[in-house]
Amino acid sequence: MKQLRRIHAKMIVTGLVLEIAAASRLIQFCSSSPCGDLHYAFSVFTQIAEPDVFLWNILIKGYAQSRETAKAISLYREMLRRSFRPNEYTFPVLLKACSYVPGTGTSVQGHVLKTGNDAVVEVQNSLICMYSRSGRVESACKVFDTSSQRDTVSWNSMLDALTNSGDMDSAWSFFNSMPQRNDISWSAMINGCVNNGLFMKSLELFEQMQVQNVKPNDRTLAGLITACSNLGALEQGRWIHAYIERTELRPSLVLSTALIDMYAKCGCIEAARAIFDETRNRDLVTWNAMINGQAIHGNAKQALALFDEMVECSLTPDGITFAGVLSACSHAGLLEKGQEYFYLMTGTHRITPDSGHYGCMVDLLGRAGRLSEAEQLIKAMPVKPESSVWGALLNACWVHGNTEMGARAGRVLMELDPENSGRYTLLSNIFAKAGDWNEAALVRKKMKEKGIRKTPGSSLIELNGSLHEFVMGDQLHPDIEHICKLVDDLTAEMATSYDKERSEALDLEDQEEIL
């Protein structure tokens, strides 16, 4: 950049800076190059008496891509004020900036219509993306339906809008109607399934994607690894990891972080740590994944050591980091350590705690039997406590047999989370444990009157790379008859074995009595 400034100085001396061609190359380099300087580009721009639309577009694009969206929109307004007419290259980058600034997109769309750029496919695609990011799916659909020149980007942008809105039924129909699909189309659909909790469906889509010989991109693979994390599908996750290595894909930071999270959640903390150690240029998300992984395994010492190592690497922790650290302290019952980190978070780092942080502190105090302090902490929260915070207190009341406080927490939870059967069951058990059968029966009665039923038990098993899910009372599995027969045979065998052992034990008791 210093060399560039020297060249610029020579341009000023020789008068070349006044030439649009030379100035535009300088501004373009400063605004788009990784080693450039956007603000320096702006200073060069201001020295030009009559910049053309091309120069305005370069600078607007530079600010939009740097997420300085307010500056990009401000430049556009200045461009209009000075009577410069925007063109088809102005609007795509400007609309991208508008998607991050609520309330600006509609007026820009009006300018698109006035300038006759509404028929340009790139502009239409940018409008769809803008409305998608703003959550205005109906407006995105309207632009798509009235579009006269759709390309693959148009279809992918609309699919992305539907999946982001959570309307997976419409997204699925749209996906099936697409005239042409590429890796971005499959990625949008797979990640849409993952983001909406349809983890099994995302893996099924991946199988179809492979049949059609479509090569997945990093975003697709990261979504699939996340699906495996949530399903506990270790073998599937390992297969995807092997696929990445087999296809010689360069493991990006996003993929490495997803793999760390997957292995940790699937019980292979050693594999997670191995990938973490191999990962270069780790960012905060990578450190958070490893810290939280150690926390869920109850490895408080390792989690706290990682936190200290991360700080030594000059990375500033965020709320997710402290959630992992506090969770680690909670699992290990390290109350004093937990309090120390909580005050470090709120004091030194000025991070406002959310319900997850408070839930960890309530759980820590509850495990230590300091229920009154836990309740007082909830009452002192600056925001309304979520059900998870009161749930931590209710669980502590069950462990320590505090019926009175449990009743108070239970009543709050019935208002905050009235459809959660687990809250009613736990409160009923607290009363039963204390011998207050009348109150226990009343809670069960209230649960019945509201039509609340316990969530059916379910289990997931992975066999030969395929996932099988079983729900209590479900008869839909294709091999259900064979499975039921096998369970009956095993039950009968166990019963026979139990009776034989019991008989032998009784015979032994008889012999001891005779002796």
N, C-alpha and C positions, 0 to 999 in steps of 0.2 A: 504493500500500500504506500510506503514511503517513496518507492520508485515511481509509482503512479502520480503522486503529488508533484514530484519533480518534473515529470512529463507535462503535467497540467500547467505548471508555472511557465515552462517554455512555450506552451501553446498560447498563454496569455501575452507573453512578450512578443511573439511572432504574429499575434492576431488570429491564430487558427481557432481559438475558442469561440470566435464569432461565427465560424462556419458550422452549420447544422450537422453535417455529416460527421465531422470530427467530434463535436460535442455529444452527439447521440451515441457514438461508440464508447466514449468515456462514461456517460451516464449508464448505459446498458451494462458495462462491466461492473461499475460500482454498485448497481442495484441488484444484479443477479448472480455475480460470482461469489463463491463461499468466502473468498478473501477480500471481498469488496467492502464498501462502506456506504450504506444507504443514505445516511444523513449528509455525507460528503457529496453524493450524487445530487441531492436536493440543492445543496449550495451552488453546484455547477449549473443546475437547471435555472435557478433564480437569476443567473447572470445573462441568460438569453432573453433578448427583448421580445421576440416573437416565436416561441417554441411551436412546432407543428404538433398535430394530433399524435403522431408516432411517439414523440418524446413524452407527451402526457401519459400515453398508454404504458410506456416503459416504467415510468415512475409509479403510477397507480398499481401496476402489477407487482413491482418490487415491494411496496408497502403491504399489499394484500397477501403476498406469499410469506412475508415476515410477521404475519398476524398483527401488524399495526393497522388494523382495519379502520379505526376512526380516522387516521391520517389519510388512508386511501379514499375514503368517502369524502373527506374534506377537500382533497385535491380535485375530485370529480366535480364538486360543487363550484370550486374556483374556476375550473375549466369551462363550465357552463356560464358562469358570471362574465368571463372574458370572451364569450360568444364563440367558443370553439365547439364544433359539432362532433359528438362522439360517434364512433363507427362500430362495425361488427367485432372488432378486436378489443374495444373498450369494455363491453358489457360482460363477457364471460368472467374476466378477473374481478370486475366490480361486484357482480352478483355473488361471487364466492365470498367477498368481504362482507356483503350484506347479510349473509347467512349467520354471521356471528354478531350482528348488531340489529336487534329486534326493531321492527317498525320502519326500516329503510327500504326493504325490498319492493313494496307495492309501488312507491313513487318511481323507483328505477324501472320497474316493469312498464309504467306509464310512458317513460322516456323511450323505452324499447319500441313501443307501439308507434309513438310519434315520429321516430326516426326511420321507421320501416324495417327494423332489424328483427322483427318477430318471426320472420320466415327463415332466418339463419339457424341451421340445426345446432351449431355450437352454442348459440344464445339460448335456444329452447332447452337444451340439455342443462345449461347452467341454471335456468329458472327452476327446472325439476329438482336439481340438487339443492338449491336454496330453500325451496318449500319443504323438501324432505328433512333437511337439517333443522328447520323451524317447526317441524311437527305438523305442517299444514298439508296433509296427504291429499285432501280433496282438491286443493289448488294445484298440486303437482299432477294429479290425474287429469284435471281440466287442460293443463298445458300439453300433456302427453296426448290426450284424445284429439285435440285440435291441431296437433303437429302434422305438417304436410310432408316432412322429410325426416323420418326416423332412421337412426342407425343403431348399431349395437350398443353404443354408449347411451342412447335414449332408453332402450329397453332395460339396460343394467341400472340406470339411474332410477327408473320407475320401480324396478324390483327392490332396489335398496330402500326406497321410500316406504314400500309396503312392509318389508321385514322390520325396519326401524320402528314402524308404528305398532308392531306386535300383531298385525292382522295376517297370521300365517296361512289361514284358509285362502284368502285372496292372493297372497304371495305364491302359494302352491299352484293355484289355477293359472296365474300369470306366467309363472315359470314354465309350466307345461305348454303354454300357448306361444312361447317365444320362437320366432322363426330361426334364430341362430343363437347358440349359447357358447360362451368361452369360459376360461378359467375364472374370470371375474364374476360371471353369472352364477357358477357353481359355488364360488366363495361366498357371495351374498346370501345364497339360500342356506348353505351349511352354517354360516355364522348367525343367520337369522334364527335357525333352529336352536343353536347353542344359547343365544341370548334370551330366548323365550322358553328355556328349560326342556326343549325337545331333544335330549341328548342322544337317545337311541336312534331317532330319525336322522340326525346328522351323520351318524356312522353308516346308516343304510344308504344315504345319499353319496357318501364317499365311495362305497362299493359300486354304485351305479356309475359314478364318475370314472372309476378305473376301467369298468367294462367299456366305456366309450372312449378310452385312451386320452382323457383330458388330464394334463399334468397340473397338479395342484400348486398354488403359489404359497408363499410364507403365511399369508393371512388365513388361508384355508387350513393349513396344517396346524397353526396355532389354535384355531377354533376347535379342531378335532381333538387336539391334546387336552384342551379345556373340558371337552365332553367326557373324555376318558377320566379326567380328574374327578368330575362330579359323579360318575357312575362307579368309580373304583375299579375301572376296567384296566387292570395292570397289563395283561397280555396284549390287549389292543394298543395301549400306549407304547409298549415295548416294540410292537410291530411298526408303528408309525415312526418311532425313533430309528429303528433299523432301516426303514424306507428312506428317511432323510439321509442316513449315512450311505446307503446303497446307491442312491441316485446322485451322490456327491454334491448335494445341495450345501451351500455354505451356511452353516448354522448361524442365523442372525441372532441379535440380542433378544428379540421378541420370542423366537423359537426356543432359545436356551432357557429363558425365564419360564416359559410355558412348561417345558420339560421338568425343570426344578420343582415347580408347583405340582405337576402331575405325580412325579415319583414320591414327593413328600406326602401327598394326600392318599396315595395308594399303599403307603406303608414302607416304601423303600427309601428311607432317609439317607442311607449311605450312597445310593445312586444319585440322589438329588445333590448331595454334597460334592460328589465327584464331578458332576456337570458344572456346578458352581465354581469349583476350583479351576476348571478348564476355561471358563468364560473370561474373556478379556474385555476391558473397558466397561465394566459393570456399571449400570446406572442404579438409581434409587429403587426402581421397581424390582430389579434382580435381587438386591440386598433384602428388600422387604419379603420377597418370596421365600428366601432361605431362612430368614429370621422367623417368619410365621410357620414355616415347615418344621423347624426345631421346636417351636412352641406347641404345635398340635401333637408332637411326639412326647411332650413332657420334658424335653431336654432344656431346662431353664438355663443351666450353666452355659451351654453352647450358644443359646439364643442371645444371652446377655454379652457373651464374649464377642459375638458377631456384631452386636450393636456398637460396642467400644471400637472394634476394628473399622467399622464403617465410618464412625466419626473421625477416626485418625486419618482416613482417606479423604477428609475434607468434604464429605457429603452431609448435607443437612437433613436430619430425619423429619418425616412428616407424620400426619395422624395415623396412617397405616402402619408405619414403623412402630409407633408407641402402642398401637393396638396389639401388635405381635409381642412386644416386650411385656406389656401388662398381662396378656394372656399366659405367657410363659411363667410369670410370677404367680399367677392365679393357680395354674396347674400344679406348681411345686409348693404352694402355700407360703410363698415368700412375701409376707405382708409388708415388712419394713422396706424391702427392696422395691416392692410395687409402689408404695407411697413415695419413695424417693424419686422414682421415674415419673410418677404422676405430677409431682411438683416441678420436676425438670421440664416436663412437657409444657405445663401451663405458665411457669415462671421464666425460665431461660429462653425457651423457644417460642413462647407466646402463641401456642396452639390451643384453640378452643376445644375442649373435650366434647365428644358426641356421646350418644347413648351407649355405644359399644365400649368406650373407655370407662364410663361410669358403671356399666354392667360388670366389667372386670374388677373394679374397686369394691363394688358391693359384694361380689363373689369372694374376693379376698377377705374382706371383713367378716363375711358370713362363715367361711371355712374356719376362721379363727375364733368363732363363737361371739364376735362383737356385733351382735345383731342390732343393738340400739344405735351404734355409730353408723351402721349400714343404712338404717332407716332415716337417720338424720341427714346423711349424705344425699339420699334421694330427695328429701324435702328441700334441701338447699340448692338443688340443681337449678341453673338459670333458665333451662328450657324444660318443657313438659316431658317427664320420663316416658320412654317407650315401654311396651309390655315386657321386653327382654330384661330390663332393669328390675322391674317388680318380680319377674319370674325368678331371677337370681336370688332375691330376698325370700320368696316363697319356698324355694328349694332349700335354702339355709334353715328356714323355720322347720321344715320337715326333718332335716338332719338333726337339729338340736331340740326338737320337740317343743317349740314355742308356739302354742296353739293360738294365743291371743293375737300376736303379731301376724301369724299366718292367716288368721281370719281377716285382718285388715288388708293385707296384701292381696288375698284372694278376692275380696270384694272389688278392689280397684281393677284387678285383672279381668273380672267378669264384665266390666264396663269397657276396658280397653281392647280386650281380645275375646269377645263373647262367643265366638264360634270354635275356640280352641278347646278340644275335649280334654287335653292333658292337664290344663289348669284346674278344671273341675275335679278330675280324678285325684290329683295331688292334694287339693284342699280337703276332699273327702277322706283321703288317707291320713291327713294330719289330724282330723277330728277322731277318726277311728283309732289311731295310735294313742290318743289321749283318753280313749274310752268314752268319748262323747258320741254315742251311736245315733242319737236323735239328730244332731247337726250333720253328721255324715250322711244320714238318710235324706235330709232336706236338700243337701247339695246334689245328691244323685237324682232326687225328684225334679229339682229345678233343671238339671241337665236333660232329663227325659221330656219335660214339658216343652222345652225349647227345640226338641227334636235333634239334639246334638248327639252324635255317635262317635265312638272312638274310631280313629283312622285305621282301616284294615292293615294288619301287619303285612309286610312285603319283604322279599329277599331277592337278591340278584347274584347269579353265579355265572362265572366265565368258564366255558368248556371248549377246548380246541379252537380258541380264538373267537367263539360266538358267545354272545351274552343272552342269558335266559332269565326272565323276570317272573317271579311267582307272587301272586297276591292271594291272601287268605280267602278261600271259598271260590277262587277262580278256576274254571274248567276249560279255558280256551287254549291252553298249550297243546300243540299238535300231538305230543307224546304223552298226554295226560293219563291215559289208561295204563300204559306201561309204567309210568312213574308211580301211580297210585298202587299198582300191584307190587312194585318193588318196595314201597314204603310199608305196605301191609306185611310182606314177607319179613322185612327187617324188624318190624314191631313184634311179630310173632316169635322171631328168633330171640330177640332181646327179652321178651316175656318168659320164654322157656328157660333161657340162661339165668334170669333173675330168680325164677321159681326153684331151679336146681341149686343155686347158691344159697337161697334162703333155707331150703330143705336141709342142705349140708350143715348150715349154721345151726339149725334147730337140733339136728342129730348130735352135734358137738356139745350143745348146751345140755341135752339129755344125758350124754355120757358123763359130763362134768358133775351133774346132779347125782348120778349113781355113784360116782367115785367119792 
